Amino acid sequence: MTRWLERGLLVVGATLALWCAITLVEARHTSTLAPRASGLLPGDAGTKIPQQFVRMAPETGAVLARLDAPTVHLSTSVLEGSDDGTLNRGAGHIEDTPLPGEAGNIGIAGHRDTVFRPLRNVKEGDPIDLTTADRVWHYRVRRTAIVGPDDVAVLDPTADPTLTLVTCYPFEFIGHAPRRFIVQAELIK
């Protein structure tokens, strides 16, 4: 009986290790993808539609931008959506906030134990770059905060261009973390 239990646990362990390896390889691959140009309607043979006239909602999982914080060695792709499947692959654009490159308060979420782990070392004044298909946006960290999971006021619209990064806190917590770590950065003019 113990031999069957032993073999069963070995199979379960091997399966979990394979699943972890596949998830890590997929996340690493996704982090190398470049954002594609947006603002085109399907069938528009390259005609650019001004952003103020058309805002097509990107598909969940589409690569929107690249996020780089060089002082803390953070570099990842920003995908559309903040569901678990998307956040397992990279950082995710929080729905109902402006898209990268648009005015207002852009919200981006990421898991604390994968792509946003380096944020634990971020400090006020650190640079953050957000690269879209047509431009690089330079931000500077204005503040960090620790808030409750229901405190969504950090994602409220802002008059000035703002980038808000959200991850769970504390970073070393096992299980569902009780709070959120917030990084707010302002666009460098």
Phi, psi and omega in degrees: 000319181292332179295318179293320178297317179300313180293320179298316179293325176296317178295317179298315179298316179296320179296316179295320178297319178295317178300316179298317180297316179297316180298316180293319179295317179296318179296319179295318179297315181297324182292346179265354182286146179261148177292148178258156179298142178238181179092006178256140174275146178303134179086006182273023173028045174086004178284122182276126177265128179304138186301327183291345181265326185225129172231097179277130178289125179291156178288147177302131180092352179292142179283122182257324187197178174237134181248125181228129172235089190298328183291337179247010177060044176256129177208117182206159173280149174253120182255158176284129175109156180233024177281166183301320180299320179289315182291341175287342182260338182174197175282154183233136175290127181282124181304153179068014168246160180303149176287154175308130182099347178266161179286154177112202184258101181277124179257130178228129181248157177200156179287140181289338183260006176230254190294329182263009178303321179299341181297342180298340182255004183288146181230159177302133180096347179295144178278148173224131179249136176240112185255120174259183183297335185240000185195156172250125180256126183257125179241161174230132181298123179267321181197161170236155181207158174241123184230170175285161183295339180265358181277089182264008179298336179294343179261005179301151177302146179235154178287323180265149177300123185227147174241123180243119177257135184233132173212167181284157182214144002285158185292329183266007183290140177261126183099198180286117183289144185279345183228178180235139176260126185244134172240121176246130182234148179252147179292133177277123184283000000 
